[in-house]
């Protein structure tokens, strides 16, 4: 049984946690409960690489590797706002490893006392120490652990300081339960995350360096690597994670260490739930285990991505687009009629502009198309959805120049959206000084013509 009281005094305002905001933040506290869960399954696959060929020859089924689940952990927590300052937290967990299991249940009441502090009273049955570690803070955590061996007190003090816009330094001291002194520096930017840490303590002392690179793509791909060395040995870990759907992130990491051996860790984040599968492959440093742990997940991922994930996402996108088209069909029809009416009114103005531009060999819009173009051979089955916008663009020409700002061109006079929810482009074929030019611009891209780079080479 454990009872814990925490009082936090922060250097700056505490950020929103799990959908709740602190008092004085200027934002209304969410009244909906927030929940979070984790499922972890440990798999022992050492028989794939460390088999005892000479033993168990007479045992039935010994020709197949014995892969078994050796541990499992499930946890769930719910935060329910009671008032603007009070929050109730209920959490529980179950775990089992090698036939031995246990569980815990905790209940806590948290009260925000000011814009810079809050207090929490927590009680429950728990097998290990509890800690509260929000980012950028000064805090003291006191704990009492009641067990058959007696009462074990624990004290944790953490001091954090912002070194610059993207870097935070931490100094942590733990006494009583797993006593240690830890210092770390964390730098987090848009494209990378770097951590260096040093800990001196009982029973573990180690040095850690970790780097993660964030690719700026739609899938939010991240590649990471770390080196950890201490009294327990040395561990090298590398891996990657990638967004596979709107609410799901899949990651895998390979851990190679002495004396830990080789392990493969697979993690799936689905909304607020986390599924974690650490697979222990071997206790020794076998090149074959490292190779299969690295190449195997990549082969499986690319096969699933091509055969399952990509077709599924494409089908989901088509369904969403179809719903969007149905809901906006009336509005699009009305805008189409307004655009056609605007084009008819532009005819006389465009005739005068063309006459003026021809007299000085200025800018003449020969053809202009707006909408979805299909250039990729793999997308031949997709329909081209474009509209003729030659007249509206010519009407915007002034003094042999056409300038469009960074905004969707569907809002221009004489334009409308021919393919709602899909990527659109503007393709223009124009004549300037008697020479043909051509350009294609993205929907929200600024455009300025004429330009020498748009000139079509007709020498061939």
C-alpha positions as CSV (number, residue, x, y, z in Angstrom):
1,X,0.0,0.0,0.0
2,X,1.3,3.4,-0.9
3,X,0.2,7.0,-0.1
4,X,1.8,9.8,-2.0
5,X,1.5,13.5,-1.7
6,X,3.0,15.8,-4.3
7,X,3.3,19.6,-4.5
8,X,4.6,21.1,-7.6
9,X,6.0,24.6,-8.1
10,X,6.8,25.3,-11.7
11,X,9.0,27.9,-13.4
12,X,6.4,28.5,-16.0
13,X,2.8,27.6,-16.6
14,X,2.0,23.9,-16.8
15,X,0.9,22.9,-20.3
16,X,-2.4,21.1,-20.9
17,X,-2.3,17.5,-19.9
18,X,-4.5,14.9,-21.6
19,X,-7.1,17.4,-22.7
20,X,-7.2,19.5,-19.5
21,X,-5.9,23.0,-19.1
22,X,-4.6,24.7,-15.9
23,X,-6.2,27.5,-14.1
24,X,-5.3,31.0,-15.4
25,X,-4.3,29.7,-18.9
26,X,-7.1,31.6,-20.6
27,X,-8.6,28.5,-22.0
28,X,-11.6,26.6,-20.7
29,X,-10.9,23.2,-19.1
30,X,-12.2,20.2,-21.1
31,X,-15.1,18.6,-19.3
32,X,-14.6,15.2,-21.0
33,X,-12.7,12.4,-19.3
34,X,-9.3,11.5,-20.9
35,X,-8.1,7.9,-21.0
36,X,-4.8,6.3,-21.9
37,X,-3.7,2.7,-22.1
38,X,-0.7,0.5,-22.8
39,X,-0.5,-3.2,-23.7
40,X,3.0,-4.8,-23.8
41,X,3.7,-8.4,-24.7
42,X,7.2,-9.9,-24.3
43,X,8.1,-12.8,-26.7
44,X,11.0,-15.2,-26.1
45,X,12.3,-16.2,-29.6
46,X,15.8,-17.3,-28.5
47,X,15.1,-20.9,-29.7
48,X,15.3,-19.6,-33.3
49,X,19.0,-18.9,-32.9
50,X,20.2,-20.6,-29.6
51,X,18.9,-24.1,-30.1
52,X,20.4,-27.1,-28.3
53,X,20.6,-29.5,-31.2
54,X,22.0,-32.5,-29.1
55,X,19.3,-32.4,-26.4
56,X,15.6,-33.2,-26.5
57,X,16.0,-35.4,-29.6
58,X,13.4,-37.8,-28.4
59,X,10.9,-35.1,-27.4
60,X,7.9,-34.9,-29.8
61,X,7.8,-31.7,-31.8
62,X,11.4,-30.7,-31.0
63,X,12.0,-30.1,-34.7
64,X,10.2,-26.8,-34.5
65,X,11.5,-23.7,-32.7
66,X,9.7,-23.0,-29.4
67,X,8.5,-19.4,-29.3
68,X,6.6,-18.4,-26.2
69,X,5.2,-15.3,-24.5
70,X,7.2,-14.8,-21.3
71,X,5.7,-11.5,-20.0
72,X,2.7,-9.3,-20.5
73,X,1.7,-5.9,-19.1
74,X,-1.6,-4.1,-19.4
75,X,-2.3,-0.6,-17.9
76,X,-5.2,1.8,-18.2
77,X,-5.8,5.3,-16.7
78,X,-8.8,7.7,-16.7
79,X,-8.7,11.4,-15.8
80,X,-12.1,12.9,-15.0
81,X,-12.4,16.7,-14.3
82,X,-14.6,17.3,-11.3
83,X,-14.4,21.1,-11.2
84,X,-12.3,23.8,-12.9
85,X,-9.5,23.1,-10.4
86,X,-10.1,19.5,-9.3
87,X,-9.4,16.3,-11.3
88,X,-9.9,12.7,-10.3
89,X,-7.5,10.0,-11.7
90,X,-8.1,6.3,-11.6
91,X,-5.5,3.9,-12.9
92,X,-4.7,0.3,-12.8
93,X,-2.3,-2.3,-14.2
94,X,-1.7,-6.0,-14.5
95,X,1.6,-7.7,-15.3
96,X,3.0,-11.2,-15.5
97,X,6.5,-12.5,-16.2
98,X,7.7,-16.1,-16.2
99,X,4.6,-17.3,-14.3
100,X,4.7,-14.6,-11.6
101,X,2.2,-11.9,-11.8
102,X,0.9,-8.8,-10.0
103,X,-1.3,-5.8,-10.3
104,X,-2.0,-2.4,-8.9
105,X,-4.8,0.1,-8.7
106,X,-4.4,3.8,-7.8
107,X,-6.7,6.7,-7.1
108,X,-5.6,10.3,-7.0
109,X,-7.1,13.7,-6.5
110,X,-5.3,16.7,-8.1
111,X,-6.0,20.3,-7.3
112,X,-4.6,23.3,-9.2
113,X,-3.7,25.9,-6.5
114,X,-2.4,28.7,-8.8
115,X,-1.0,29.4,-12.2
116,X,2.3,28.0,-11.0
117,X,1.5,25.1,-8.8
118,X,-0.7,22.2,-8.0
119,X,-1.1,19.5,-5.4
120,X,-1.9,15.8,-5.7
121,X,-3.0,13.2,-3.2
122,X,-2.6,9.6,-4.4
123,X,-3.3,6.3,-2.7
124,X,-3.4,2.7,-3.8
125,X,-1.6,-0.6,-4.0
126,X,1.5,-0.5,-6.2
127,X,4.6,-2.7,-6.4
128,X,7.0,0.0,-7.2
129,X,7.8,3.7,-6.8
130,X,5.7,6.5,-8.3
131,X,7.0,9.7,-9.8
132,X,5.7,12.8,-11.5
133,X,7.9,14.4,-14.1
134,X,6.3,17.1,-16.2
135,X,8.5,19.0,-18.6
136,X,10.4,22.1,-17.5
137,X,9.8,22.2,-13.7
138,X,11.1,22.3,-10.2
139,X,9.5,19.5,-8.1
140,X,9.9,17.4,-5.1
141,X,8.3,13.9,-4.9
142,X,8.0,12.1,-1.6
143,X,6.9,8.4,-1.4
144,X,6.4,5.8,1.2
145,X,6.4,2.1,0.1
146,X,4.7,-0.3,2.4
147,X,5.7,-4.0,2.0
148,X,6.2,-7.1,4.1
149,X,9.8,-5.9,4.7
150,X,8.6,-2.7,6.3
151,X,8.3,0.9,5.2
152,X,10.7,2.3,2.6
153,X,10.8,6.0,2.2
154,X,11.8,7.7,-1.1
155,X,12.5,11.2,-2.2
156,X,13.0,12.6,-5.7
157,X,13.9,16.1,-6.6
158,X,14.1,17.4,-10.2
159,X,15.4,20.7,-11.4
160,X,15.0,21.7,-15.0
161,X,16.3,24.8,-16.8
162,X,15.7,26.1,-20.4
163,X,19.1,26.6,-21.9
164,X,17.8,28.0,-25.1
165,X,14.6,27.9,-27.2
166,X,15.0,24.1,-28.0
167,X,17.2,22.8,-25.2
168,X,16.4,21.9,-21.6
169,X,18.8,20.7,-18.9
170,X,17.7,18.4,-16.1
171,X,19.2,17.6,-12.8
172,X,17.6,14.8,-10.8
173,X,18.4,13.3,-7.3
174,X,16.7,10.2,-6.0
175,X,17.1,8.9,-2.4
176,X,15.8,5.8,-0.7
177,X,14.3,3.8,-3.5
178,X,16.9,3.2,-6.3
179,X,19.1,6.1,-5.1
180,X,20.8,7.9,-8.0
181,X,22.0,11.3,-9.3
182,X,21.2,11.9,-12.9
183,X,21.9,14.9,-15.2
184,X,20.7,15.2,-18.8
185,X,20.5,17.6,-21.7
186,X,17.6,17.3,-24.2
187,X,17.5,19.3,-27.4
188,X,14.4,19.0,-29.5
189,X,14.0,20.8,-32.9
190,X,11.7,20.4,-35.9
191,X,14.0,18.0,-37.6
192,X,15.9,16.2,-34.7
193,X,15.8,15.1,-31.1
194,X,19.1,14.8,-29.2
195,X,19.7,13.5,-25.6
196,X,22.8,13.0,-23.6
197,X,22.6,11.8,-20.0
198,X,24.9,10.6,-17.1
199,X,23.7,8.7,-14.0
200,X,25.5,7.6,-10.9
201,X,23.5,5.5,-8.6
202,X,22.6,2.2,-7.0
203,X,22.2,-0.3,-8.6
204,X,22.7,1.3,-12.1
205,X,25.2,3.8,-13.3
206,X,25.4,4.6,-17.0
207,X,26.1,7.1,-19.7
208,X,23.6,7.6,-22.6
209,X,23.7,9.4,-25.9
210,X,20.7,9.3,-28.2
211,X,19.8,10.9,-31.6
212,X,16.6,10.9,-33.5
213,X,16.1,12.5,-37.0
214,X,12.6,13.6,-38.0
215,X,11.9,13.6,-41.8
216,X,9.5,16.3,-43.0
217,X,7.2,14.1,-44.9
218,X,3.5,13.3,-44.7
219,X,4.2,10.0,-43.0
220,X,6.2,11.7,-40.2
221,X,9.1,9.2,-40.5
222,X,11.7,9.1,-37.7
223,X,15.0,7.3,-37.6
224,X,16.7,6.9,-34.2
225,X,19.9,5.5,-32.7
226,X,21.3,5.4,-29.2
227,X,24.3,4.1,-27.2
228,X,24.1,3.3,-23.5
229,X,27.0,2.0,-21.5
230,X,27.3,1.3,-17.7
231,X,28.0,-1.2,-15.0
232,X,25.3,-3.5,-16.6
233,X,27.1,-3.6,-20.0
234,X,26.8,-1.8,-23.3
235,X,23.6,-1.5,-25.4
236,X,23.3,-0.2,-29.0
237,X,19.8,0.5,-30.2
238,X,18.6,1.7,-33.6
239,X,15.2,1.8,-35.2
240,X,12.5,3.8,-37.0
241,X,8.8,4.7,-36.7
242,X,6.3,5.9,-39.3
243,X,2.7,7.0,-39.4
244,X,0.7,4.4,-41.2
245,X,-2.8,6.0,-40.9
246,X,-4.4,9.1,-39.4
247,X,-4.3,7.8,-35.9
248,X,-1.7,5.0,-36.0
249,X,2.1,5.0,-35.7
250,X,4.2,1.9,-36.2
251,X,7.7,1.6,-34.9
252,X,10.5,-1.0,-34.6
253,X,13.9,-1.0,-32.9
254,X,16.7,-3.4,-32.7
255,X,18.7,-3.6,-29.4
256,X,22.1,-5.2,-29.5
257,X,24.0,-5.4,-26.2
258,X,26.4,-7.3,-23.9
259,X,25.3,-9.3,-21.9
260,X,21.7,-8.7,-23.0
261,X,22.0,-10.2,-26.5
262,X,19.7,-9.2,-29.4
263,X,16.1,-8.1,-29.1
264,X,13.5,-6.7,-31.5
265,X,11.0,-4.2,-30.2
266,X,7.8,-3.6,-32.1
267,X,5.5,-0.7,-31.0
268,X,2.1,0.4,-32.3
269,X,0.4,3.6,-31.2
270,X,-3.3,3.7,-32.0
271,X,-4.9,6.9,-30.8
272,X,-4.4,6.9,-27.0
273,X,-3.5,3.2,-26.9
274,X,0.0,1.7,-27.1
275,X,0.8,-1.9,-28.0
276,X,4.4,-2.9,-27.3
277,X,6.0,-6.3,-28.2
278,X,9.6,-6.8,-27.1
279,X,10.9,-10.0,-28.7
280,X,14.1,-11.5,-27.2
281,X,15.9,-13.3,-30.0
282,X,19.2,-14.4,-28.5
283,X,21.4,-14.0,-25.4
284,X,24.5,-13.9,-27.6
285,X,25.8,-11.5,-30.3
286,X,24.9,-13.5,-33.3
287,X,25.2,-11.8,-36.7
288,X,22.3,-13.8,-38.1
289,X,20.1,-12.6,-35.3
290,X,21.1,-9.0,-35.9
291,X,20.5,-9.4,-39.7
292,X,17.1,-10.9,-39.4
293,X,16.0,-8.5,-36.7
294,X,17.0,-5.6,-39.0
295,X,15.9,-6.9,-42.4
296,X,12.8,-8.9,-41.3
297,X,10.7,-6.0,-40.1
298,X,11.6,-3.9,-43.2
299,X,10.5,-6.7,-45.6
300,X,7.3,-7.3,-43.7
301,X,6.5,-3.6,-43.5
302,X,7.0,-2.8,-47.2
303,X,5.0,-5.9,-48.1
304,X,2.1,-4.9,-45.9
305,X,2.3,-1.3,-46.9
306,X,2.1,-2.2,-50.6
307,X,-0.5,-5.0,-50.4
308,X,-2.6,-3.9,-47.4
309,X,-2.0,-0.4,-46.0
310,X,-1.8,1.5,-49.3
311,X,-4.9,0.0,-50.8
312,X,-6.8,0.5,-47.6
313,X,-5.8,4.1,-47.3
314,X,-6.7,4.7,-50.9
315,X,-10.1,3.2,-50.4
316,X,-10.7,5.3,-47.3
317,X,-9.7,8.4,-49.1
318,X,-12.1,7.7,-52.0
319,X,-14.9,7.2,-49.5
320,X,-14.2,10.5,-47.8
321,X,-13.9,12.3,-51.2
322,X,-17.2,10.8,-52.3
323,X,-18.9,11.9,-49.1
324,X,-17.4,15.4,-49.5
325,X,-18.6,15.6,-53.1
326,X,-22.1,14.6,-52.2
327,X,-22.3,17.1,-49.3
328,X,-20.9,20.0,-51.5
329,X,-22.6,19.0,-54.8
330,X,-25.2,21.8,-54.5
331,X,-22.7,24.4,-53.5
332,X,-20.3,23.4,-56.3
333,X,-23.1,23.6,-58.9
334,X,-24.0,27.1,-57.7
335,X,-20.4,28.2,-57.9
336,X,-20.0,26.7,-61.4
337,X,-23.1,28.7,-62.6
338,X,-21.7,31.9,-61.0
339,X,-18.3,31.3,-62.6
340,X,-19.9,30.7,-66.1
341,X,-21.9,33.9,-65.7
342,X,-18.8,35.8,-64.7
343,X,-17.0,34.5,-67.8
344,X,-19.8,35.7,-70.0
345,X,-19.6,39.2,-68.5
346,X,-15.8,39.2,-69.0
347,X,-15.9,38.6,-72.8
348,X,-16.0,42.3,-73.9
349,X,-13.3,43.3,-71.4
350,X,-11.1,40.4,-72.5
351,X,-11.5,41.4,-76.2
352,X,-10.2,44.9,-75.5
353,X,-7.3,43.6,-73.3
354,X,-6.2,41.2,-76.1
355,X,-6.4,44.0,-78.7
356,X,-4.2,46.2,-76.5
357,X,-1.7,43.4,-75.8
358,X,-1.5,42.4,-79.5
359,X,-0.7,45.9,-80.5
360,X,2.5,45.9,-78.3
361,X,3.3,42.2,-78.6
362,X,2.4,41.8,-74.9
363,X,1.0,38.9,-72.8
364,X,-1.7,36.8,-74.5
365,X,-3.1,33.8,-72.7
366,X,-3.4,31.1,-75.4
367,X,-4.8,28.3,-73.1
368,X,-5.3,27.9,-69.3
369,X,-6.6,24.9,-67.4
370,X,-7.3,24.5,-63.7
371,X,-7.9,21.3,-61.8
372,X,-6.6,17.8,-61.4
373,X,-4.0,16.6,-64.0
374,X,-2.9,13.0,-64.3
375,X,0.7,12.7,-65.6
376,X,1.8,9.6,-63.8
377,X,1.4,6.4,-65.9
378,X,0.4,4.4,-62.8
379,X,-2.6,6.7,-62.4
380,X,-4.0,6.4,-65.9
381,X,-7.3,5.0,-64.5
382,X,-8.0,8.3,-62.7
383,X,-10.1,10.8,-64.5
384,X,-8.8,14.2,-65.5
385,X,-10.9,16.9,-63.9
386,X,-10.0,20.4,-65.2
387,X,-11.9,23.5,-66.4
388,X,-11.0,26.1,-69.0
389,X,-9.9,29.4,-67.3
390,X,-8.4,31.1,-70.4
391,X,-10.8,34.0,-70.3
392,X,-10.7,34.7,-66.5
393,X,-6.8,34.7,-66.5
394,X,-6.7,37.0,-69.6
395,X,-9.0,39.4,-67.7
396,X,-6.5,39.6,-64.9
397,X,-3.6,40.7,-67.3
398,X,-2.5,44.3,-66.7
399,X,0.3,46.0,-68.5
400,X,1.5,42.7,-69.9
401,X,1.8,41.1,-66.5
402,X,-0.2,38.5,-64.5
403,X,0.4,38.2,-60.8
404,X,-1.4,35.7,-58.6
405,X,-0.8,35.5,-54.8
406,X,-0.3,32.5,-52.5
407,X,-4.0,31.4,-52.2
408,X,-6.3,28.8,-53.7
409,X,-7.1,29.9,-57.2
410,X,-10.7,28.5,-56.9
411,X,-11.6,31.8,-55.4
412,X,-10.6,33.9,-58.4
413,X,-13.4,35.4,-60.6
414,X,-14.5,32.9,-63.2
415,X,-12.9,30.0,-61.3
416,X,-14.5,27.2,-59.2
417,X,-13.3,23.9,-57.7
418,X,-13.8,21.1,-60.2
419,X,-12.5,18.3,-57.8
420,X,-13.2,19.0,-54.2
421,X,-10.6,17.6,-51.8
422,X,-8.1,16.6,-54.4
423,X,-4.8,18.2,-55.4
424,X,-5.1,20.8,-58.1
425,X,-2.8,22.7,-60.5
426,X,-3.0,25.6,-62.9
427,X,-1.5,25.1,-66.4
428,X,-1.0,28.1,-68.6
429,X,0.2,28.4,-72.2
430,X,0.9,32.0,-73.1
431,X,2.5,34.1,-75.7
432,X,4.8,37.0,-75.0
433,X,6.8,39.0,-77.6
434,X,5.6,36.5,-80.1
435,X,7.2,33.5,-78.3
436,X,5.2,30.7,-76.6
437,X,5.7,30.1,-72.9
438,X,4.3,27.4,-70.6
439,X,4.1,27.0,-66.8
440,X,2.3,24.7,-64.3
441,X,1.8,26.0,-60.7
442,X,0.3,24.4,-57.6
443,X,-3.1,25.6,-56.4
444,X,-1.7,27.6,-53.5
445,X,1.5,28.7,-55.2
446,X,2.2,32.3,-56.1
447,X,2.5,32.9,-59.9
448,X,4.1,35.7,-61.8
449,X,4.3,35.8,-65.6
450,X,5.9,36.4,-68.0
451,X,9.2,34.8,-67.1
452,X,12.2,33.7,-69.2
453,X,12.2,30.3,-67.5
454,X,8.8,29.5,-68.9
455,X,9.9,29.9,-72.5
456,X,9.4,26.9,-74.8
457,X,12.4,25.9,-76.8
458,X,11.3,25.4,-80.4
459,X,14.7,25.0,-81.9
460,X,14.2,21.2,-82.2
